[in-house]
Amino acid sequence: MKHSNISIFIPHVGCPHMCSFCDQRTISGAQHLPDGNEVREICGRALSEVKSPENAEIAFFGGSFTAIPRDYMLELLEAAHGFVGEGKFRGIRCSTRPDCIDSEVLGILKEYGVTAIELGAQSMCDEVLAANERGHTAEDVRQASSLIRENGFELGLQMMTGLYGSTPERDRASAAEIIAIHPDTVRIYPVVVLKGTRLAELYAEGVYRPVPFDGMTELCAELMEAFTNAGISVIKCGLHASEFVEQDMVAGYYHPAFREICEMHIYRKRISELLAGMSPGGFRIAVGSRHISKAVGQKKANIIYFRERGFDVSVVGEEDIPVYECVLRR
């Protein structure tokens, strides 16, 4: 059964740092702080609309949840907790900073029914973290991850690609370290340069220059495949579609179908491996029935790609073929 979130966005409040890329109000699309009553309204409405609430979680995103004022955090948790239990949502998910996790706060989260915690790791390279004013280290990520696991929570890690001071090689190394931690889930956020941020200043000064868009989608496709092969669920790749991001974006890697573009690259690579050494001609490639569009690509990009190389590829769906797997059916 597909998992879903009842997302409640908490704009930038209480966080002890302002990172180079950060404008949380733009990223989350939220312009005000929800109170406990609003949380109850959102959850009550969702409870009547979601088909399988037992597979959904109430999710506090957008800020560093455990860094907000304690009374406010408790107000939100108390409001959400009433919607967790038999016949209701399965739990509560929140995102926070690695340096805002300790045994005390984990005890509070557990008491109120929090089941999953996501950490904004962003990078596992200390030089990149310092250059982007994150205020924590890679070791903080490792220690917080271990503590979360020890206390029985589902662990999620979020990473950013293309940060100031990073390189594709450093991003690959960060992904490898995240795989070593082996979280349950991961989110990949390619950098988007937003107005009013330090990163926008660095971009305007010519100090920060993102790699080309195609290079970033290919890199993220590589990371998605690596995480999937390691048994880690990639639950997001790219910022969610938002009019605020589109209005305030200066540069970077925003696209409403960013994940689909990355998955197209994964299938292109897999099909290329199947066709390696083959003479040009017609080929049928079987993929999972739910993944045909990913293999075909946006506007049939993969079909066109192989046709230009002499391969007339048709994609067919079959049950029980895992995501990203391809089978030659010539």
C-alpha positions, 0 to 999 in steps of 0.5 A: 500500500502506498505511503502518504504524508499529511504535510504541515509546513513550519517556516524558518523559526528557532533554527540557530543558523541561516545556511547559504541556500536557505529561504524556508518560506520560499522552499515550503511555500508557507507564509505563517506559523500554524498553531495547534488548532490549525493542525487539528483542522488539517488532520481532521480534514485529511482523515476524512479524505485519505483513503488509507489513513493507516498508511499515512503520517502527519509530517512536520516539514519546512523547518528544524522541528526540534529547534523551535521553541519547546512550548510551540513544539509541544502544542503542535505535537499534542494537536497531532497526537490525537489523530494517531492511533486505531483507525487514524494515521499511523504516526508522525514524521518530522524533519530537523537538524543533526545537532538538534537531537538528543536523548531528552528530545527523542523521549518527548517525540516518542511520547507524542507518537512520532515514528520517523525523524528526517535529518537534514544532513545536506553533505557529509563533507565538512568543508562543504558544510562549513562553506554553506554555514550549516553549523554542524559536522558530518560526525553530528549526522552520524551520531544523531542517526545512531541515537535515532536508531537506538531509540526505535525511530525510522531514520531518514536523511536528506542530502543536497547536491551541487552545493557551494564548494561541492563537486560531483565527486564530493556528492558521490562520497556523501552518498556513499557515507549515507549508504554506510549509515543506511537510513530507511529513506533518503531525499535528494535535493539538488540546489536551487539558488533563491533570491535573498540568500547568501548563495544568490550573492555568491552566484551574482559575484561569479564565485558560485557556478552550478554545473549544467542541468543535464549533468546534475540530472545524470548525477542524481540518477546515479545516486538514486540508483545507488540508494535503491540498490542499497535497499534505501527508499528514495522518497523525494528527488528535487523540490516539490512544485511551487509557485514561490520557488518558480518566482524566487529562483535565480539559478539551480536545478528546479524542474517540476518533473525533476525525479522523472527526468532522473529516472529516465536517465536510469532506464537509458543506462540500463537499456544501453547495457542490454544493447551493448554489442548488439547490431542495430535493429528492433528490440522489445524491452520489458519493464515493470508495468507501472514504470513504462513512462519512466523507461520511455522518457518525457516526450519519448526522449529515450525512444528517440535517443536509441532511434538516433543510434539505430535501435528501434526500441519498444517498451512493454510492461510486465508484472513483477519486474522491479523498478529500474530493471529491464529485460530484453524480449527481442 
